[in-house]
Amino acid sequence: MSTLVSPSPRPLGAARFLGAARRAQPLLRAVASIVLALVITSMLILMAGKNPIEAYGHMVMGAFGSWDRIIVGLNKTTPYLLCAVGIALCFRGQVINIGAEGQLAIGGIGAAVVALTWGTLPAWALIPLCLAAGALGGAGWAGIAATIRISRGVHEVLVTLLMNFVALLIVAEVLHGEMGEVGAGFPQTPLFESAAWLPKLISGTDLHIGILLAVLAALAASFLLWRTTLGFRWRLVGASPSAARYAGVSAGRAVFGLMASAGALAGLAGAIECLGVHYRLIEGFSAGFGFNAVAIALMGALNPLYVLPAALFFGFLETGALAMQRQIGVPSSLVLVIQGLTMVFVLCAIGRSDAEKI
């Protein structure tokens, strides 16, 4: 006679609570880092003889005080989000891509070439062509770095970092050459035809559809990373290269795929900046988006969905900084201090977390 032993009931409530707590750790870590950065920056504001509460109040009002300011913040968030999602994908595969700045710049050139060459096309054809050219330009530029890494073994940090400066010089060169506007006081292309301008998300405002494309890209990247075989292979290469080799996953293909995907997203960001904000290619249009995106990706715990609130924070932080400087004379460069300190604290928290696991 056999005895049936019923399984002991599992503590589902406690397990769910612990699971939710673990999932919330990246968010709590980011919030704590931001708070610490703001506290330290408050001391700097006090040393400058200003009231930090008043300064932060003007910063908040400058970012959220009107619909126009909110729209500016959302437009600033767009390139941050696209670049940071690509960087997060790369970091998941242990590919350290620091080249989003250059990939964004090359994407802008690609979009500008198409907009100036085929400006007579209707908008429904011209805009997708420009966006595709931007994405292809960024992917191709990142593909060069991936090829050097795979074929020559040169670390991608060095290659992508140096290629940023090459890309920015290429932008300057083309604007001082054939693509530059004759007689303009600033290096820039002629204004694009209106058919190449990104449609407005809300009629009568400056909010273009770029933020919608960026959010869709983040959702697609999250699905790719966590719900597809390709995403699993990329994560496996990053988590355990030896296990990936044993499973037959090609590390070279993973590196190339990750870099090309990140480059395409950054290139798309460059195209969106040209088509939706400036309506032309201008020197310095990238404005450090690619460099700051590294901090955003880390704040978002390298998760494409968590990157969204981090990108919003950076976008609105920069939007409010100018108001703070204008209203009470606090230098807007303090925003760079906040961004830098936030990144340092996030890195410290990540290092602490990894040490505890060991």
N, C-alpha and C positions, 0 to 999 in steps of 0.2 A: 504494500500500500504506500503510495507516494504521498509526500507531504508538500502541499503547495505553500510557498513562502511569498507572501505579498511584498512587493518592494516598499521600502520606507518612503513616506511622503517627502518630496523635495521642498525645501524652503523657497518656493517660487518668489514670494514677496521680497525676501532678503536678497535673493539672486538678482532680481530685477533692479532693486535699489542699488546694489553694488555695480551692476552693469551701467546703470544711468550715471552713477557717480564717476565711473571710469570714462564714460563718453564726455562728461562735462569737464573733465580735467583740462583739456586744451583751452576751452573757453575761459575757465577760471584763471588759468595761467596767463592768458592774454590780458584779461581784465586787471589782474594784479600788477602786471608789467606796466600797463598804461597808467594805473593809479600812482605807482612809484615814480614813473617818469614825470607825471604832472606835479607831484610833491617836490621833487628836486628842482624842476623848472620854476616852481613858485619861489623857491629860495633865490634863484637868479633874478627873478622879477623884483623881489624885495630889495636885492642888492642894487638894482637899477633905480630904486626909489619909487617904484610903482606898487599899486595894490594888486596882488595876484587875483583876488576874487573879482575885482572890477575888470581886470584884463581877460580872465576866462569868460566873464559874462559877455564882454564885447566879442570874444571869439565865437561863443555859441550863437549870439545874435547875428554875427556876420555869416555864419554857416546856415542857420535855420530861420533867420528873422523875416524872410519873405520867400515867396515862390521863386523869384529870380535867383536868390542865393541857393536855394535847394537845387534848382536846375543846374546851376554852375557846379555844385558839389557832385551831382550825379554824372555830369559830363566828365569831370575830373576822375571820377571813380572808374570809368570805362577802361582806359588803357591800363590802369593799375590792376584791375580784375583780370583782364586777358593775359597780361604778362605774368602775373602771379600764378594763375592756374597752370600755365605752361611750366613755370619753374617748379611748382609743386609736383607735377607729373615726373619731371626729371629727377628731382630729389628722391622721390619714391623708388626710383630705379637706381639710386646711388650714382646719378649722373649730375655733377655740380655745374649747372648751366648759369654762368654769370653774364651771358651775352645778350640778354633781352633788349638792352639799350640799342645795340647795333642792329639786331634783327628788326626792331621796330623802325629804325631809320631806313633800312633797306626796303621794308614794306611800304614806307611812305614814298620812296622813289618809284617803286613799281606801280603804285596807284596813280602817281602823278603822270608817269609816262603814258599810261592808258588814257587817263582823263584828257591829256593834252593832244594825244594822237587821234583818238576817236571821239572827240567831244561832240560831234554832230549826231551820234547815236541817240536813240530814245533812252529815257532814264531807266526803264525796266531792263534794258540790256546793258547800258553803260555802268550803272552802279555795281551790279554783280561782277562784271568784268574787272572793275577797279579793285573791288574787295578781293577777288580771286588773285589778281596780280600782286596785291600786297601780301596775301598769305603765302603765295608761291615764292615771292622774294624773300620773305623771312625764313621760310622752310629751306630754301636753297642756301641762304647764308649760314644757317645753323648746320645744314648738311655738310658744308665744308669743314666746320669744326669737328663734326662727328667722324668724317672720313679721316682727318688727321689723327684723331684719337685712336681710331680702329687700326689704321694702316701703319702709323708711325709710333704709336704708343705715347704720344705727347698728352699730358693731362689736360682735360677739357677746361679746367679752371684757367690755366694760363692762356690757352688758345682763345677761348670765348672772351676773356677779359681784354686781350690785345685787339681782337677783331672789332670790339666796340669802337675803339679809336679810329680804326681804319674805315669803318662804316660812316662815322661822323665826318671824316675827312672827304669821303666820297660824296656825301651830301653837299658839303661846301664846294667841292670841285664842280659838280654838275650845275649848281646854282650860279657859280661864277662863269660858267661856260654856256653850252647850247640851251639849257633849260631856263636860264635866268631871264628875268624880265628886263628888257632894255630901258635904261633911265631910272630904274627903281632905286630908292635910297637905301634899300635893305636887300640882302641876298634872298631872292624869292622867285618863284615861277609866276607867270601871269595867272590871273584869276581863272579858275575852272569855269566851264560852261555850267549853267544852273542845272542841267540834266545830270551832272555828276554829283550834285550836292545830296547828302543823305536826307531822306524824308524826316519830317519832324514827328516825334512821338505824340506830342500835344500841339495842336495847331496854334499858331500865334506866339509860341515860345521858342527858345533856343534848344530845347531838349530833343536831341535826335535819337534815331533808333539804335544807336551804338550801345547804349546801356542794356537794351533788350537782347541784342546779339551777344553781349558779354555774359549776361545771366544764362542764356541758352547754352553758351559754350561751357560755362561752369557745370551746368547740369549734365551736359553730354560727357564732359571729362569724368565726372563722378561715376556716371553709368559705365563708361569705358573701363575705368580703373577697378571698380568693385563688382561688375556684373558680366564681364566678358572674359573669354579665354586670353585674349591679348593683354588685357589689364592684369590678369593673374600672372602671366609670364613676366611682365614688366616688374611687378612687385616681387616675384620670386627671385629675379636677378638681383634686385636691390637687397632683399632680405638674406639670401644665402646663395652666393655665386656658385659654390660647390654643388649645392642641391640642384640648382638650375642646370649645371653641366650634366649632372647625373640623369636629369629628366630630359635631356636633349634640347634644352632651350638655348638658342644662340645668343650669347651676350652681345656680340657685334650688332646683330639685327635689332636687339632691344635698344642699344645705345643710339643707333641711327633713327629708329622709330620715335624714341622719346625726344631726341633733339629736333627732329623734323617737325613733330607735333608742337613742341614749344615754340619753335621758330615761326610756324604758321600762325599761331595765336598772337605772338608779338607782332608779326608782320601785319596781321589783320588790325591790330591796335593802331599801328602806324597809318594804315589806310583810312581808318575811321577818324583819326585826328585830322588828316588832310581834307577828307571829304565832308566831315561834319562840324569841324570847329574853325579851321583856317580857310577852307575852300581853295587852298593852294599849298604847295610845299614851301616851307620857309626854313631858313637855317636855325638850328636849335629848337625845332618844334618838339623833339622828344622830351626835353625838359627834365631829364633824370627819371622818367617813368620806369625804365627798365632796371635801374639800380635800386630804387625804392621797392620795386616789386619783390626783391629777394626778402626784405624784411616782412613784407605782407604775407608772402608764402609761409615764412616761419611762424608768424603770428597765427596764421590759419592752420597750424599743425600739419601742413602739407596735405590738407584735405581740400579738394576743390570747392566743396560746399562751405566749409568754414572760412575759406579765403574771402568769401563775399562780404561778411561783416568787417573783416580786417581792411579790405579795400575801401569800403564805405568810410571807415574811420579815417584813413589817410586822405581820402578825397575831401571830406568835409573839414578835416583839420587844416588843410592848406587853404580851403575857401575862407575859413574864419580867421586865418592868420593875418591877412591883409587888413581886415576890419579892425583887429586888435591894434595893429600898428597905426592905422589911420586915426583911431579914436583917442588913444592915450599915449601913443608914441613908443610903445614897446616894440622892439625890433621883431619883424616877422621871421627873422632867422632863428628865433627861439623855437620855431616849429621844427627846424632841423634838429635842434637839441632834443626835443620830445621824441622825434622819430628815432634818433640814434640811441637814446637811452632806452626806449621801448625795445628796440632790437637787442640791445645788450642784455636787458633783463629777461627777455624771452629765451635768448641763447643760454643764459645762466640756468634758467628753469629747466630747459631741455637737458642740459648737461647734468643737473642734479637728478633729474628723473632717470636718466640712463645709468648714473652711478648707483642709484638705489636698486635698479633691476639687477645690476651685477652683484 
